[in-house]
Amino acid sequence: MKKLTFGALMILTVTATASAAMAQDAAAGKSSFNKCLACHAIGEGAKNKVGPELNGLNGRKSGTAPDYNYSDANKNSGITWDEATFKEYIKDPKAKIPGTKMAFAGIKNETEINNLWTYVSQFDKDGKIKQ
């Protein structure tokens, strides 16, 4: 019985630690998202700005946010956004999608990129944080 209790306690500890780390990453990602705010919105009530709103980005096809006027490069890129694609794109958007109208030099720091993805990917298509 002691082994079972200890095992359950270890699982709870690891889960709590992972949740805390995830929260820290999302908080750091939210701070990093300030670089994006001039052009993009995310969360409940987000609207397109100079760039499209980013709700539900994970799994969304490039060039498909409603009511946003995308470049042909984005519409025809064939990209479906996921973690790996986002991380490659955000380092150098114009290299990943030549002809994009996104005028952003990119983020090179891997930790910042990871945190930003954690933040952005937590929002569903309606701007609610996934549970």
LINHU-V323780 format. One record per helix or strand of 3 or more residues. SS is the DSSP state (@ for helix, = for strand). FROM is the first residue (numbers start at 1). TO is the last residue. If there is no record, write none. Layout:
SS;FROM;TO + SS;FROM;TO
//
This chain:
@;2;35 + @;72;75 + @;83;91 + @;93;96 + @;110;120
//
